[in-house]
Amino acid sequence: MTDSSDALAGVPATSYLWPRVRQSADHAKAANTRRAYRIDWDDFAGWCELHRCAPLPVAPDTVAEYLVSLADAETLRPGSEDPL
């Protein structure tokens, strides 16, 4: 992702400040950081879909369950030496 188009998708451009909002979003983080955020978000959203829960607004329990599932996946990963 090299611009804010994904991050701002679906946000209505109703303000005369919209160009500044888009520019600010484009330059707020490095391209690789935005790419990493997109990958992490897609992973979380996919996990939510699989477990039939809403990614937004997210419940604290949902975040906790997601983090535990990540820890479990790391523990069960082939080649992993130490369980958590």
Secondary structure, 3 states (H helix, E strand, C coil): CCCCCCCCCCCCCCCCCHHHHHHHHHHHCCHHHHHHHHHHHHHHHHHHHHCCCCCCCCCHHHHHHHHHHHHHHHHHCCCCCCCC
